Amino acid sequence: MHLADLRGRSVAVWGTGREGVAAVTAVAAHGPASLVAVDDRTNFLSLPWEGPIAQAAPLVTGADGLARLVAADVVIRSPGVPQTHPWMVELRRRGIPVTQGTALWMADHAARTVGVTGSKGKSTTSSLTSHLLNAVERPNLFGGNIGVPTLELPEADLYVLELSSYQCSDLTDSPHVAVVTALFPEHLDAHGGEREYYRDKLNLIAHDPATVVVNGTDPRLIAELGDRPVVRAGLPDTTHVDVGPDGTPWFHLGGHPLFPRAVLPLVGRHNESNLCVVLAVLDALGVDVVARKDTLAVAVAEFQGLAHRLTEIVDPSGLTFVDDTLATSPYAAMHAIDAYDGRPLTVIVGGNDRGVDYGPLRDHLAEREIAVIGIPDSGPRIVQTLDGLPGVRCEIVDDLTAAVRHARKITPAGGVVLLSPAAPSYGRFRNYEHRSEVFREAIAETLVG
């Protein structure tokens, strides 16, 4: 469905955050027969509904919203509306078309788009893709799940988008190059279960993309893809890491060495995989990766990475504190822990408890020597899950500041204190930035000088 298809039709926009405002603005310009905004709940995402936006789409709130949704020819939902919402169930039962702003945008821009999703790594991979394309004179516009609705993006010759599972779920057009970095259970409450989450995530590649690039070293992702023809980054026939000319690990394209692994400033094997995916995307877009390897090496070395993802904070005590507050699942925390393998490590876990299974984290730590500090709300349940592992020392404390204070006491000199919560921030914090801010404040407050 294209935006132009909404001309002369009755449209309801569900959600009044930035996505809702962008959708109303875009739809109003295409002459719908009627346009209304619906908000079934008012929260911190809702914006003031007044002035021109209210004139374009009168706002209906509360229970009356369902009647306006079912009366519409088309419903445009914001990504934050879960698939499991009772009103979504009713809309599906009645056969009322439901789409999103990103799906409407993609229908008109897919041929010029690289779309990146994944349970982990999509932010780093998409931003690094955009960065390296600019370095080889392929100007592009970076957007998507980074705070700017796709319907607000200006025209460009090439787009690189980070796309969440919520944004992928309603797509009816795949981007020209569709990229998947990893797959593990996440956001199950919003999607309805593990199978439903995988279905919605992989909807990115379900509508005839020209090329699909995936992390070929992710076993769950490969199993879900079956025999679909894809570029499997990380394997010897494409971009991968292997011993280079100087005997150290290098990035390669097939049999061609490109540049040393040491050029990449991001720690962790998962970030090696991310760069392999990025290089495979550039290759798919026609960039001569081998000929441009020196330019790419300089650009990789200059890449700053993303805030709140394995961001190291050097401390006068000699400890290294690491802000990985965006690690909101056990699998993300597992990748972070692996990044510091071989160093004395204390990891702080816990946040909003969505009832996820922490068994995989227990299995991952079964053979490790590590200290774990649990904070509310899910910290005590994580600690209980780890109970009995011989190399894991666990403590439960009242809050993040207490966790940092205790970590200073138990972490050996030269060790790492890793905030990788394996849970979302909301509940105790306004958002992940607030959790990160409190972490940094606690580091300063607990420093004994």
Secondary structure, 3 states (H helix, E strand, C coil): CCHHHHCCCEEEEECCCHHHHHHHHHHHCCCCCEEEEEECCCCCCCCCCCCHHHHHCCEEECCHHHHHHHCCCEEEECCCCCCCCHHHHHHHHHCCCEECHHHHHHHHHHHHEEEEECCCCHHHHHHHHHHHHHHCCCCCEEEECCCECHHHCCCCCCEEEECCHHHHCCCCCCCCEEEECCCCCCCHHHHCCHHHHHHHHHHHHCCCCCEEEEECCCHHHHHHHCCCCCEEECCCCCEEEEECCCCCEEEEECCEEEEEHHHCCCCCHHHHHHHHHHHHHHHHCCCCCCCCHHHHHHHHHHCCCCCCCCEEEECCCCCEEEECCCCCCHHHHHHHHHHCCCCCEEEEECCCCCCCCCHHHHHHHCCCCEEEEECCCCHHHHHHHHCCCCCEEEEECCCHHHHHHHHHHHCCCCCEEEECCCCCCECCECCHHHHHHHHHHHHHHHCCC
